[in-house]
Amino acid sequence: MRRLFTAVAAVVLAVVGLAPAAGASTDIEAALRKIPGLTIVKEDPAPAGFRFFELTFTQPADHRHPGAGTFQQRFTLLHRDFAAPTVAFTSGYNVSTAPNRSEPTQIVDGNQLSMEYRYFTPSRPQPENWAKQLTIWQAAADEHRAVQAFKAIYPGKWLATGGSKGGMTATYFRRFFPDDVDATIPYVAPNDVIDPLDVYNRFLSRVGNDPGCRDALKAIQRDALKRRDELGVIAAADAARRGLTFSIVGSADKSLEISVIDSYFAFWQYQKQADCATVPAPGAPAADVYAWYEKVESLNTYSDQDLAPYIPYYYQAAVQLGSPEAYDGYLRDLLRYPGADQPKTFVPASIKLPRFDYLAMPDVDFWVKSRGTRLLFVYGSNDPWGAEPFELGFGSRDSYRYYVPGGNHGSKIAQLPAADAAAATATVRRWAGLPPAAALTARSAPAGFPDFDTDVTLSARPPL
């Protein structure tokens, strides 16, 4: 993608009717209506200087067989200026319908095209064919078609970004379509290269700087499993109040057990070292223990209703992405369902799981190490999902990896040490064709925008 309007580019775009000629009014709505396959669902309020649209875009259900049906993929567009850099953002899950700006969008003060990942409702083909339609390549092809379509009105620099599964998605997109964007900034993106060969448990046995905290977490897990009947009564009442069922995993008791196992991982995923002080002591009142689990990992996490939005993720984890091993060796004597804490448990039996694709992740990993260019990875040093990160290699060019000291799964450039934050910010702006600027601070979101992090739905085990 070229940097901006050259005189020739502006004239060409004006001729085809997608971008305004010099001196013409910049009507984003009119430009959007000229993109084939794009529908404006509605325009929502946006902070001053921006316009915000909810959109759908017609995509092939199977990019390898474009004539085999289509589906409508949900997008949102935060428009600032045709000449500004544009950021392609995906969470890897559902698209947010709030006018938030990802951190790279803030850094470059650009436009943001946000995309819903295929198979997250309502962006799901009908009829469904999970094995052929839900792969990392198909999702990358979705993003490719979208970026190419929107380049007709945004001819400046393009960046791709996303957090967690969105960071994975942004990396996969770049691997398959390396020239679509100028640079990629993935946040807290796991990289489970060879699924059976995990180091997550070694990481979890050493995470943080306080062995006493790790011991306290393990102690409350053992206490909860010993008191599962007592806690189960509270969980059942909560499930009845919320209308929860447990047909996918098999029972409320099984959900409770898996939730207890995952709570150690989830604590380090979303909490901070200072939150170690909140861990209840064994024998604490059941209501207090239950309330703590509600903050860290609800004991009803694996209800049908709470699983439903994430089934496409668990499906992909079971067939391509891989997943962490269960950290439960110290709980084995208390488990009723050993071996259940794995992705296939959370996929309905009606969805057939094909054989695991052991080539998909090594292929991406090798591309990053051998050909990856203009990549900037951000991780948190206490985040379990960073136990197996993307690594730069012999062929990586103009690429970087940063760690937020003590950071969790919400780690950002703004949380890096000052020198690293300044360097990373300057790099992102350079890739966007902009001059250096002061580094963002952790609370420097512009007025009128909600905090981006608060709009992301958090779930314990999926790498959100």
PyMOL commands that set and color helices and strands:
alter all, ss='L'
color gray80, all
select helices_A, chain A and resi 7-16+28-33+103-108+130-133+136-150+165-176+200-204+211-226+228-242+252-270+273-278+286-296+304-321+329-334+343-346+360-371+384-387+413-415+418-431+452-455
alter helices_A, ss='H'
color red, helices_A
select strands_A, chain A and resi 38-44+51-60+70-79+86-90+111-115+158-163+183-187+376-380+400-404
alter strands_A, ss='S'
color yellow, strands_A
deselect
rebuild
show_as cartoon
